[in-house]
């Protein structure tokens, strides 16, 4: 495939994705809503202070379905949702409530770059509201509870041979029918109350890492050497003028 053909194919694919997705509802939207691109949805690395040179953004159009709680993974899906926008939001392309009696299921596929071989693969979620189960290639790899904190899994052992890996996410969020922290989210928002936020609402990404790696950085300013503080005060004292 030559360069010209590749460019034309990319443009064709972009047109198809735009045709499959559009903001829902007739509420007032900001100027940035018109700039949302399903091909490059929040493309920046979500942790700039810990950015790694190799990573892959999984944001974009995923399959989704909303079904009764307790059922098995769906065999077919209702349509597509733009990750990472909550199911109730306009920009998700769905704008449907989920509620305590139902669960939101996601499905997408991704590939592992060949130059990542021999490294561990981490799967990151910036935030998912509220109770989450994650499956790789039909195997449950873990769960997380909490709507505001990032979490990740080492999925190295669950990667299969081949180019395509299957990712399925199940989310349950009771909104104001539960006792979990939810801010002002309610099923029937009015006045000061907000629309519920169910599901993935921050970036999802994968990245290769070594077996020994940094997970976080902590800066404790309380432990600055006292001599630095003393010198700073001394300089101020010397430069002070009295009138």
BAZA-510729 format. One record per residue: residue in three letters; x, y, z of N, C-alpha, C in turn. Coordinates in nm, 2 decimals, always signed. Each point is the difference from the previous one (the first is absolute). Example, Ala and Ser with C-alpha at 12.3 -4.5 7.8 and 13.67 -1.06 7.14 Angstrom:
<recs>
res, n.X, n.Y, n.Z, ca.X, ca.Y, ca.Z, c.X, c.Y, c.Z
ALA, +1.32, -0.57, +0.78, -0.09, +0.12, +0.00, +0.09, +0.12, +0.00 .
SER, -0.04, +0.11, -0.07, +0.09, +0.11, +0.00, -0.08, +0.11, +0.08 .
</recs>
This chain:
<recs>
res, n.X, n.Y, n.Z, ca.X, ca.Y, ca.Z, c.X, c.Y, c.Z
UNK, +0.09, -0.12, +0.00, -0.09, +0.12, +0.00, +0.09, +0.12, +0.00 .
UNK, -0.01, +0.09, -0.10, +0.08, +0.12, -0.01, -0.05, +0.11, +0.09 .
UNK, +0.08, +0.10, +0.01, -0.03, +0.11, +0.10, -0.13, +0.07, -0.04 .
UNK, -0.03, +0.02, -0.12, -0.13, +0.07, -0.04, -0.12, -0.08, +0.03 .
UNK, +0.01, -0.13, -0.02, -0.11, -0.09, +0.03, -0.02, -0.01, +0.15 .
UNK, +0.11, +0.00, +0.08, -0.01, +0.00, +0.14, -0.07, +0.12, +0.06 .
UNK, +0.03, +0.12, -0.06, -0.06, +0.12, +0.04, -0.15, +0.00, -0.03 .
UNK, -0.04, -0.04, -0.12, -0.14, -0.01, -0.04, -0.08, -0.09, +0.09 .
UNK, +0.07, -0.12, +0.03, -0.07, -0.09, +0.09, -0.03, +0.06, +0.14 .
UNK, +0.10, +0.07, +0.05, -0.01, +0.06, +0.13, -0.11, +0.10, +0.00 .
UNK, -0.01, +0.08, -0.11, -0.11, +0.10, -0.01, -0.14, -0.07, -0.01 .
UNK, +0.00, -0.11, -0.07, -0.13, -0.07, -0.02, -0.04, -0.06, +0.14 .
UNK, +0.09, -0.05, +0.07, -0.03, -0.06, +0.14, -0.04, +0.11, +0.09 .
UNK, +0.06, +0.12, -0.01, -0.04, +0.11, +0.09, -0.14, +0.04, -0.03 .
UNK, -0.04, +0.00, -0.13, -0.14, +0.04, -0.03, -0.10, -0.10, +0.05 .
UNK, +0.04, -0.13, +0.00, -0.09, -0.10, +0.05, -0.02, +0.01, +0.15 .
UNK, +0.11, +0.03, +0.07, -0.01, +0.01, +0.15, -0.09, +0.13, +0.03 .
UNK, +0.02, +0.11, -0.07, -0.08, +0.11, +0.03, -0.15, -0.02, -0.03 .
UNK, -0.02, -0.08, -0.10, -0.14, -0.04, -0.04, -0.07, -0.08, +0.11 .
UNK, +0.09, -0.09, +0.07, -0.06, -0.08, +0.10, -0.02, +0.07, +0.14 .
UNK, +0.06, +0.11, +0.02, +0.00, +0.07, +0.12, -0.04, +0.14, -0.01 .
UNK, -0.09, +0.05, +0.09, -0.03, +0.14, +0.00, -0.05, +0.03, +0.14 .
UNK, +0.02, +0.12, +0.06, -0.05, +0.04, +0.13, -0.15, -0.01, +0.00 .
UNK, -0.05, -0.05, +0.11, -0.15, -0.02, +0.01, -0.06, +0.12, +0.08 .
UNK, -0.13, +0.01, -0.02, -0.08, +0.10, +0.08, +0.01, +0.14, -0.06 .
UNK, -0.08, +0.09, +0.05, -0.01, +0.14, -0.05, +0.04, +0.10, +0.10 .
UNK, +0.08, -0.04, +0.10, +0.04, +0.09, +0.11, +0.12, +0.09, -0.06 .
UNK, +0.01, +0.12, +0.07, +0.11, +0.09, -0.05, +0.14, -0.07, +0.02 .
UNK, +0.08, +0.02, -0.11, +0.13, -0.06, +0.00, +0.11, +0.11, -0.01 .
UNK, +0.11, -0.03, +0.05, +0.11, +0.10, -0.01, +0.06, -0.01, -0.14 .
UNK, +0.09, +0.09, -0.03, +0.07, +0.00, -0.13, +0.09, -0.12, -0.02 .
UNK, +0.04, -0.06, +0.12, +0.10, -0.11, -0.01, -0.08, -0.13, -0.04 .
UNK, -0.13, -0.01, +0.02, -0.07, -0.12, -0.04, +0.01, -0.02, -0.15 .
UNK, +0.01, +0.10, -0.08, +0.01, -0.01, -0.14, +0.14, -0.05, -0.04 .
UNK, +0.10, +0.01, +0.09, +0.13, -0.04, -0.03, +0.03, -0.14, +0.04 .
UNK, -0.09, -0.07, +0.06, +0.02, -0.14, +0.04, +0.01, -0.09, -0.13 .
UNK, +0.11, -0.08, +0.00, +0.03, -0.08, -0.12, +0.01, -0.15, +0.05 .
UNK, -0.09, -0.09, -0.05, +0.00, -0.14, +0.05, +0.13, -0.07, -0.03 .
UNK, +0.08, +0.06, -0.10, +0.13, -0.06, -0.03, +0.11, +0.04, +0.09 .
UNK, -0.02, +0.12, +0.07, +0.10, +0.05, +0.09, -0.07, +0.06, +0.12 .
UNK, -0.06, -0.09, +0.08, -0.07, +0.04, +0.12, +0.09, +0.02, +0.12 .
UNK, +0.02, +0.12, +0.04, +0.09, +0.03, +0.11, +0.13, -0.07, -0.02 .
UNK, +0.08, +0.04, -0.10, +0.12, -0.07, -0.04, +0.12, +0.02, +0.08 .
UNK, +0.00, +0.10, +0.09, +0.11, +0.03, +0.08, +0.02, -0.11, +0.11 .
UNK, +0.13, -0.02, +0.04, +0.03, -0.09, +0.10, -0.06, +0.05, +0.14 .
UNK, -0.07, -0.09, +0.07, -0.08, +0.05, +0.12, +0.09, +0.03, +0.12 .
UNK, +0.12, -0.04, +0.01, +0.09, +0.02, +0.11, +0.12, +0.07, -0.04 .
UNK, +0.00, +0.13, -0.04, +0.12, +0.06, -0.06, +0.13, +0.00, +0.09 .
UNK, -0.02, -0.01, +0.13, +0.12, -0.01, +0.09, +0.07, -0.13, -0.01 .
UNK, -0.07, -0.11, -0.05, +0.05, -0.13, -0.01, -0.02, -0.06, -0.14 .
UNK, +0.01, +0.08, -0.10, -0.02, -0.05, -0.13, +0.11, -0.09, -0.05 .
UNK, -0.04, -0.11, -0.05, +0.10, -0.10, -0.06, +0.01, +0.02, -0.15 .
UNK, +0.11, -0.04, -0.05, +0.02, +0.03, -0.15, -0.09, -0.09, -0.08 .
UNK, -0.03, -0.12, +0.04, -0.09, -0.09, -0.07, -0.13, -0.02, +0.07 .
UNK, -0.11, +0.03, -0.07, -0.13, -0.03, +0.06, -0.10, +0.01, -0.11 .
UNK, -0.12, -0.05, +0.02, -0.11, +0.00, -0.10, -0.13, +0.04, +0.07 .
UNK, -0.07, +0.10, -0.06, -0.12, +0.05, +0.05, -0.12, -0.09, -0.06 .
UNK, -0.08, -0.05, +0.09, -0.11, -0.08, -0.04, -0.14, +0.07, +0.00 .
UNK, +0.01, +0.13, +0.01, -0.12, +0.08, -0.01, -0.06, -0.01, -0.14 .
UNK, -0.13, +0.02, -0.02, -0.06, -0.01, -0.13, -0.13, -0.07, +0.01 .
UNK, -0.05, -0.05, -0.11, -0.13, -0.06, -0.01, +0.01, -0.15, +0.04 .
UNK, -0.07, -0.04, +0.11, -0.01, -0.13, +0.05, -0.14, -0.05, -0.02 .
UNK, -0.02, -0.13, +0.00, -0.14, -0.06, +0.00, -0.05, +0.01, +0.14 .
UNK, -0.13, +0.02, +0.02, -0.06, +0.01, +0.13, -0.14, -0.07, +0.00 .
UNK, -0.04, -0.04, +0.12, -0.14, -0.03, +0.02, -0.04, +0.02, +0.14 .
UNK, -0.12, +0.03, +0.03, -0.06, +0.02, +0.13, -0.10, -0.12, +0.02 .
UNK, +0.02, -0.08, +0.10, -0.09, -0.11, +0.02, -0.02, -0.03, +0.15 .
UNK, -0.09, -0.08, +0.03, -0.04, -0.03, +0.14, +0.12, -0.05, +0.08 .
UNK, +0.01, +0.04, +0.13, +0.12, -0.05, +0.08, +0.00, -0.15, +0.02 .
UNK, +0.12, -0.06, +0.00, +0.01, -0.14, +0.03, +0.00, -0.09, -0.12 .
UNK, -0.02, +0.06, -0.12, +0.01, -0.08, -0.12, +0.14, -0.03, -0.05 .
UNK, +0.02, -0.10, -0.08, +0.13, -0.02, -0.06, +0.03, +0.11, -0.10 .
UNK, +0.13, +0.00, -0.04, +0.04, +0.09, -0.10, -0.08, -0.01, -0.13 .
UNK, -0.04, +0.11, -0.06, -0.09, +0.00, -0.11, +0.06, -0.06, -0.13 .
UNK, -0.08, -0.07, -0.07, +0.05, -0.06, -0.13, +0.00, +0.10, -0.11 .
UNK, -0.08, +0.10, +0.01, +0.00, +0.12, -0.09, -0.03, +0.12, +0.07 .
UNK, +0.04, +0.11, -0.05, +0.00, +0.13, +0.07, -0.10, +0.10, -0.07 .
UNK, -0.05, +0.09, +0.09, -0.10, +0.10, -0.05, +0.05, +0.10, -0.10 .
UNK, +0.13, +0.03, +0.00, +0.05, +0.10, -0.09, +0.14, +0.04, +0.05 .
UNK, +0.04, +0.12, -0.03, +0.14, +0.05, +0.03, -0.01, +0.12, +0.10 .
UNK, +0.10, +0.00, +0.08, +0.01, +0.11, +0.10, +0.14, +0.06, -0.01 .
UNK, +0.01, +0.13, +0.01, +0.13, +0.07, -0.01, +0.07, +0.01, +0.13 .
UNK, +0.10, -0.08, +0.02, +0.08, +0.00, +0.13, +0.10, +0.11, -0.01 .
UNK, +0.02, +0.08, +0.11, -0.05, -0.02, +0.13, -0.11, +0.09, +0.05 .
UNK, -0.11, +0.00, -0.07, -0.11, +0.09, +0.05, -0.11, -0.09, +0.06 .
UNK, -0.06, +0.04, +0.11, -0.09, -0.08, +0.08, -0.13, -0.03, -0.09 .
UNK, -0.06, -0.11, +0.03, -0.12, -0.04, -0.08, -0.11, +0.10, +0.00 .
UNK, -0.01, +0.08, +0.10, -0.11, +0.10, +0.01, +0.03, +0.13, -0.07 .
UNK, +0.13, +0.01, -0.04, +0.04, +0.13, -0.06, -0.04, +0.00, -0.15 .
UNK, -0.01, +0.13, -0.05, -0.02, +0.02, -0.14, +0.11, -0.05, -0.09 .
UNK, +0.13, +0.03, +0.04, +0.11, -0.03, -0.08, +0.03, -0.15, -0.01 .
UNK, -0.06, -0.08, +0.09, +0.02, -0.15, -0.02, -0.07, -0.05, -0.12 .
UNK, -0.10, +0.08, -0.05, -0.08, -0.05, -0.11, -0.11, -0.09, +0.04 .
UNK, -0.02, -0.02, +0.13, -0.10, -0.09, +0.06, -0.11, +0.08, +0.07 .
UNK, +0.04, +0.07, +0.11, -0.09, +0.08, +0.08, -0.12, -0.08, +0.05 .
UNK, +0.04, -0.11, +0.07, -0.11, -0.08, +0.06, +0.04, -0.02, +0.15 .
UNK, -0.10, -0.01, +0.08, +0.03, -0.03, +0.14, +0.01, -0.15, +0.02 .
UNK, +0.08, -0.04, +0.10, +0.03, -0.14, +0.02, -0.08, -0.05, +0.13 .
UNK, +0.03, +0.06, +0.11, -0.07, -0.03, +0.13, +0.04, -0.13, +0.07 .
UNK, -0.05, -0.01, +0.12, +0.04, -0.11, +0.09, -0.04, -0.14, -0.05 .
UNK, -0.11, -0.01, -0.08, -0.05, -0.13, -0.05, +0.07, -0.05, -0.12 .
UNK, +0.09, +0.08, -0.06, +0.06, -0.04, -0.12, +0.16, +0.01, +0.00 .
UNK, +0.06, -0.05, -0.09, +0.15, +0.00, -0.01, +0.04, +0.05, -0.14 .
UNK, +0.11, +0.07, -0.01, +0.05, +0.05, -0.12, +0.12, -0.08, -0.04 .
UNK, -0.01, -0.06, -0.12, +0.11, -0.08, -0.06, +0.07, +0.07, -0.11 .
UNK, +0.13, -0.01, -0.01, +0.08, +0.05, -0.10, +0.08, -0.11, -0.07 .
UNK, +0.03, +0.02, -0.13, +0.09, -0.10, -0.07, +0.08, +0.08, -0.10 .
UNK, +0.13, -0.03, -0.01, +0.09, +0.05, -0.10, +0.11, -0.09, -0.02 .
UNK, +0.07, +0.02, -0.11, +0.12, -0.08, -0.03, +0.12, +0.09, -0.02 .
UNK, +0.12, -0.05, +0.04, +0.12, +0.07, -0.02, +0.11, -0.09, -0.04 .
UNK, +0.11, +0.06, -0.04, +0.12, -0.08, -0.04, +0.12, +0.04, +0.08 .
UNK, +0.10, -0.09, +0.01, +0.12, +0.02, +0.07, +0.11, +0.02, -0.10 .
UNK, +0.07, +0.11, +0.01, +0.11, +0.03, -0.10, +0.11, -0.11, +0.01 .
UNK, +0.05, -0.04, -0.11, +0.10, -0.10, +0.00, +0.13, +0.03, +0.08 .
UNK, +0.03, +0.13, +0.00, +0.12, +0.04, +0.08, -0.02, +0.01, +0.15 .
UNK, -0.12, -0.04, +0.04, -0.03, -0.01, +0.15, +0.03, -0.14, +0.05 .
UNK, +0.04, -0.10, -0.09, +0.03, -0.13, +0.04, +0.10, -0.01, +0.11 .
UNK, -0.02, -0.09, +0.10, +0.09, -0.01, +0.11, -0.02, +0.09, +0.12 .
UNK, -0.10, +0.09, -0.02, -0.03, +0.10, +0.11, -0.14, -0.03, +0.06 .
UNK, -0.02, +0.05, +0.12, -0.13, -0.02, +0.06, -0.09, +0.11, -0.05 .
UNK, -0.13, -0.04, -0.02, -0.10, +0.09, -0.06, -0.10, +0.04, +0.11 .
UNK, -0.01, +0.13, +0.03, -0.09, +0.06, +0.09, -0.12, +0.06, -0.07 .
UNK, -0.12, -0.03, +0.06, -0.12, +0.06, -0.05, -0.05, +0.10, +0.11 .
UNK, -0.02, +0.12, -0.04, -0.03, +0.11, +0.09, -0.14, +0.05, -0.03 .
UNK, -0.07, +0.03, +0.11, -0.13, +0.08, +0.00, +0.01, +0.12, +0.08 .
UNK, -0.02, +0.12, -0.06, +0.01, +0.12, +0.08, -0.11, +0.01, +0.10 .
UNK, -0.12, -0.04, -0.03, -0.11, -0.01, +0.10, -0.12, -0.06, -0.07 .
UNK, -0.07, -0.08, +0.08, -0.12, -0.07, -0.04, -0.10, +0.01, +0.12 .
UNK, -0.12, +0.04, -0.03, -0.10, +0.02, +0.11, -0.11, -0.11, -0.02 .
UNK, -0.01, -0.11, +0.08, +0.05, +0.00, +0.14, +0.07, -0.13, +0.03 .
UNK, -0.07, -0.11, -0.02, +0.05, -0.14, +0.02, +0.03, -0.06, -0.13 .
UNK, +0.13, -0.04, -0.02, +0.05, -0.04, -0.13, +0.06, -0.14, +0.00 .
UNK, -0.03, -0.08, -0.10, +0.07, -0.13, -0.02, +0.06, +0.01, -0.14 .
UNK, +0.12, -0.06, -0.01, +0.08, +0.01, -0.13, +0.03, -0.14, -0.04 .
UNK, -0.02, -0.02, -0.13, +0.03, -0.13, -0.07, +0.09, +0.02, -0.12 .
UNK, +0.11, -0.09, -0.01, +0.08, +0.00, -0.11, -0.01, -0.14, -0.07 .
UNK, -0.04, +0.00, -0.12, -0.01, -0.12, -0.08, -0.09, -0.10, +0.08 .
UNK, -0.11, +0.05, +0.05, -0.11, -0.08, +0.07, +0.05, -0.05, +0.13 .
UNK, +0.10, +0.05, +0.06, +0.05, -0.04, +0.13, -0.01, +0.12, +0.10 .
UNK, -0.07, -0.01, +0.11, +0.00, +0.11, +0.10, +0.13, +0.02, +0.06 .
UNK, +0.06, +0.12, -0.01, +0.13, +0.03, +0.05, +0.00, +0.08, +0.13 .
UNK, -0.12, +0.06, +0.03, +0.00, +0.08, +0.12, -0.13, +0.08, +0.01 .
UNK, -0.01, +0.07, +0.11, -0.11, +0.09, +0.02, +0.04, +0.12, +0.08 .
UNK, -0.08, +0.11, +0.00, +0.03, +0.12, +0.08, -0.13, +0.06, +0.04 .
UNK, +0.00, +0.06, +0.12, -0.12, +0.07, +0.05, +0.04, +0.14, +0.04 .
UNK, -0.07, +0.10, -0.05, +0.03, +0.14, +0.02, -0.01, +0.08, -0.13 .
UNK, -0.06, +0.11, +0.01, -0.02, +0.08, -0.13, +0.10, +0.10, -0.03 .
UNK, +0.09, +0.03, +0.09, +0.09, +0.12, -0.02, +0.15, -0.03, -0.01 .
UNK, +0.04, -0.12, +0.02, +0.14, -0.03, +0.01, +0.05, -0.09, -0.12 .
UNK, +0.12, +0.03, -0.04, +0.06, -0.08, -0.11, +0.03, -0.14, +0.05 .
UNK, +0.01, -0.10, -0.09, +0.04, -0.13, +0.03, +0.06, -0.07, -0.12 .
UNK, +0.07, -0.10, +0.02, +0.07, -0.07, -0.11, +0.02, -0.15, +0.03 .
UNK, +0.02, -0.08, -0.11, +0.03, -0.14, +0.01, +0.12, -0.04, -0.09 .
UNK, +0.08, -0.09, +0.05, +0.10, -0.06, -0.08, -0.07, -0.11, -0.08 .
UNK, -0.01, +0.01, -0.13, -0.08, -0.09, -0.08, +0.10, -0.09, -0.08 .
UNK, +0.12, -0.01, +0.03, +0.10, -0.07, -0.08, -0.04, -0.15, -0.02 .
UNK, -0.04, -0.06, +0.11, -0.03, -0.15, -0.01, -0.12, -0.03, -0.07 .
UNK, -0.09, +0.10, -0.03, -0.12, -0.02, -0.07, +0.00, +0.03, -0.15 .
UNK, +0.11, +0.05, -0.04, +0.02, +0.03, -0.14, +0.02, -0.13, -0.08 .
UNK, -0.08, -0.01, -0.11, +0.01, -0.12, -0.08, +0.08, +0.03, -0.13 .
UNK, +0.04, -0.11, -0.06, +0.08, +0.02, -0.13, -0.10, +0.05, -0.10 .
UNK, +0.06, +0.09, -0.09, -0.08, +0.06, -0.10, -0.01, +0.15, +0.02 .
UNK, -0.06, +0.06, -0.10, +0.00, +0.15, +0.00, -0.11, +0.06, +0.08 .
UNK, -0.11, -0.07, +0.03, -0.12, +0.06, +0.06, -0.02, -0.06, +0.14 .
UNK, -0.02, +0.10, +0.09, -0.03, -0.04, +0.14, -0.14, +0.06, +0.03 .
UNK, -0.08, -0.07, +0.07, -0.14, +0.04, +0.03, -0.01, +0.05, +0.14 .
UNK, -0.06, +0.12, +0.02, -0.01, +0.06, +0.13, -0.15, +0.03, +0.02 .
UNK, -0.05, -0.06, +0.11, -0.14, +0.02, +0.04, +0.00, +0.06, +0.14 .
UNK, -0.09, +0.10, +0.02, -0.01, +0.07, +0.13, -0.15, +0.00, +0.04 .
UNK, -0.03, -0.04, +0.13, -0.13, +0.00, +0.05, -0.01, +0.10, +0.12 .
UNK, -0.10, +0.09, -0.01, -0.01, +0.10, +0.11, -0.14, +0.00, +0.06 .
UNK, -0.01, +0.01, +0.13, -0.12, +0.02, +0.07, +0.01, +0.13, +0.09 .
UNK, -0.10, +0.08, -0.01, +0.00, +0.13, +0.07, -0.14, +0.03, +0.05 .
UNK, -0.03, -0.02, +0.13, -0.14, +0.02, +0.05, -0.04, +0.15, +0.01 .
UNK, +0.09, +0.09, -0.03, -0.03, +0.15, +0.01, -0.05, +0.02, +0.14 .
UNK, -0.11, +0.08, +0.01, -0.05, +0.04, +0.13, -0.09, -0.11, +0.07 .
UNK, -0.01, -0.12, -0.06, -0.06, -0.11, +0.07, +0.10, -0.07, +0.09 .
UNK, +0.13, +0.03, -0.01, +0.10, -0.06, +0.08, +0.06, +0.09, +0.10 .
UNK, +0.09, -0.05, +0.08, +0.06, +0.08, +0.11, +0.15, +0.05, -0.04 .
UNK, +0.04, -0.03, -0.12, +0.14, +0.03, -0.04, +0.01, +0.16, -0.02 .
UNK, +0.12, +0.05, +0.02, +0.03, +0.14, -0.03, -0.04, +0.03, -0.15 .
UNK, -0.09, +0.10, -0.02, -0.05, +0.03, -0.13, -0.01, +0.15, -0.03 .
UNK, +0.04, +0.09, +0.10, -0.01, +0.14, -0.02, -0.15, +0.04, -0.01 .
UNK, -0.03, +0.07, -0.11, -0.14, +0.05, -0.02, -0.08, -0.08, -0.10 .
UNK, +0.05, -0.12, -0.04, -0.06, -0.08, -0.10, -0.13, -0.06, +0.05 .
UNK, -0.11, +0.02, -0.08, -0.13, -0.06, +0.03, -0.07, -0.04, -0.13 .
UNK, -0.09, -0.09, +0.02, -0.07, -0.05, -0.12, -0.09, +0.10, -0.07 .
UNK, -0.06, +0.09, +0.08, -0.08, +0.10, -0.05, +0.05, +0.14, +0.04 .
UNK, +0.10, +0.05, -0.08, +0.07, +0.12, +0.04, -0.09, +0.12, -0.02 .
UNK, +0.01, +0.09, +0.10, -0.06, +0.13, -0.01, +0.06, +0.10, +0.10 .
UNK, -0.01, +0.13, -0.02, +0.06, +0.09, +0.09, +0.15, -0.02, +0.00 .
UNK, +0.05, -0.03, +0.12, +0.15, -0.01, +0.02, +0.05, -0.14, -0.03 .
UNK, -0.09, -0.09, -0.03, +0.04, -0.15, -0.02, +0.04, -0.02, -0.14 .
UNK, +0.09, -0.10, -0.02, +0.06, -0.03, -0.13, -0.04, -0.13, -0.05 .
UNK, +0.01, -0.02, -0.14, -0.02, -0.12, -0.07, +0.09, -0.11, +0.05 .
UNK, -0.04, -0.13, +0.02, +0.09, -0.10, +0.04, +0.12, -0.02, -0.10 .
UNK, +0.11, -0.05, +0.04, +0.11, -0.03, -0.08, +0.03, -0.15, +0.02 .
UNK, -0.03, -0.08, -0.10, +0.02, -0.15, +0.01, +0.10, -0.04, -0.10 .
UNK, +0.10, -0.08, +0.04, +0.09, -0.06, -0.09, +0.13, +0.07, -0.01 .
UNK, +0.07, -0.02, -0.11, +0.14, +0.05, -0.02, -0.02, +0.15, -0.03 .
UNK, +0.08, +0.08, +0.08, -0.01, +0.15, -0.03, +0.14, +0.06, +0.01 .
UNK, +0.10, -0.08, -0.01, +0.14, +0.05, -0.01, +0.07, -0.09, -0.10 .
UNK, +0.12, +0.04, -0.05, +0.07, -0.07, -0.11, +0.03, -0.15, +0.04 .
UNK, +0.00, -0.08, -0.10, +0.04, -0.14, +0.02, +0.13, -0.02, -0.09 .
UNK, +0.10, -0.06, +0.05, +0.12, -0.02, -0.08, +0.08, -0.12, +0.04 .
UNK, +0.09, -0.05, -0.09, +0.09, -0.10, +0.03, +0.15, +0.05, -0.02 .
UNK, +0.09, -0.07, +0.07, +0.14, +0.04, -0.02, +0.09, -0.11, +0.05 .
UNK, +0.12, -0.02, -0.07, +0.09, -0.10, +0.04, +0.10, +0.05, +0.11 .
UNK, +0.03, -0.08, +0.09, +0.09, +0.03, +0.11, +0.10, -0.11, +0.03 .
UNK, +0.11, +0.03, +0.07, +0.09, -0.10, +0.04, -0.06, -0.07, +0.13 .
UNK, +0.06, -0.11, +0.03, -0.05, -0.07, +0.13, +0.02, +0.09, +0.12 .
UNK, +0.11, +0.07, +0.00, +0.02, +0.10, +0.11, -0.03, +0.14, -0.06 .
UNK, -0.10, +0.07, +0.07, -0.05, +0.12, -0.06, -0.04, +0.10, +0.11 .
UNK, -0.02, +0.12, -0.04, -0.05, +0.10, +0.09, -0.15, +0.01, -0.01 .
UNK, -0.07, -0.01, +0.11, -0.15, +0.00, +0.00, -0.05, +0.14, +0.03 .
UNK, +0.08, +0.08, +0.08, -0.05, +0.13, +0.03, +0.12, +0.09, +0.05 .
UNK, -0.02, +0.12, +0.01, +0.10, +0.10, +0.05, -0.06, +0.08, +0.11 .
UNK, +0.07, +0.01, +0.11, -0.05, +0.07, +0.12, +0.10, +0.11, +0.03 .
UNK, -0.05, +0.12, +0.01, +0.08, +0.12, +0.03, -0.04, +0.05, +0.14 .
UNK, +0.08, -0.01, +0.10, -0.03, +0.05, +0.13, +0.08, +0.12, +0.03 .
UNK, -0.06, +0.12, -0.01, +0.07, +0.12, +0.02, +0.03, +0.03, +0.14 .
UNK, -0.05, -0.07, +0.10, +0.02, +0.02, +0.14, +0.15, -0.03, +0.03 .
UNK, +0.06, -0.09, -0.08, +0.13, -0.05, +0.04, +0.12, +0.08, -0.07 .
UNK, -0.03, +0.12, -0.04, +0.11, +0.08, -0.06, +0.10, +0.03, +0.11 .
UNK, +0.13, +0.00, -0.04, +0.10, +0.03, +0.11, -0.02, +0.13, +0.06 .
UNK, +0.02, +0.00, +0.14, -0.03, +0.12, +0.07, +0.10, +0.11, -0.04 .
UNK, +0.12, -0.03, -0.04, +0.10, +0.10, -0.03, -0.04, +0.08, -0.12 .
UNK, -0.08, -0.06, -0.09, -0.05, +0.08, -0.12, -0.10, +0.10, +0.05 .
UNK, -0.08, -0.04, +0.09, -0.10, +0.10, +0.05, +0.07, +0.11, +0.08 .
UNK, +0.11, -0.03, +0.07, +0.07, +0.10, +0.08, +0.07, +0.10, -0.09 .
UNK, +0.06, -0.05, -0.11, +0.07, +0.09, -0.09, -0.10, +0.09, -0.07 .
UNK, -0.12, -0.05, -0.03, -0.10, +0.08, -0.07, -0.04, +0.11, +0.10 .
UNK, -0.02, -0.03, +0.12, -0.04, +0.11, +0.10, +0.11, +0.10, +0.01 .
UNK, +0.13, -0.05, +0.00, +0.11, +0.09, +0.02, +0.01, +0.10, -0.12 .
UNK, -0.02, -0.05, -0.12, +0.00, +0.09, -0.12, -0.10, +0.11, +0.01 .
UNK, -0.12, -0.05, +0.04, -0.11, +0.10, +0.01, +0.04, +0.11, +0.11 .
UNK, +0.06, -0.04, +0.11, +0.03, +0.09, +0.10, +0.11, +0.10, -0.05 .
UNK, +0.10, -0.05, -0.07, +0.10, +0.09, -0.05, -0.05, +0.10, -0.10 .
UNK, -0.11, -0.04, -0.08, -0.05, +0.09, -0.10, -0.11, +0.09, +0.05 .
UNK, -0.04, -0.02, +0.12, -0.11, +0.08, +0.05, +0.04, +0.15, +0.02 .
UNK, -0.09, +0.09, -0.04, +0.03, +0.14, +0.02, -0.10, +0.05, +0.11 .
UNK, +0.05, +0.10, +0.08, -0.09, +0.06, +0.10, -0.02, +0.14, -0.04 .
UNK, -0.12, +0.05, +0.01, -0.03, +0.14, -0.03, -0.05, +0.07, +0.12 .
</recs>
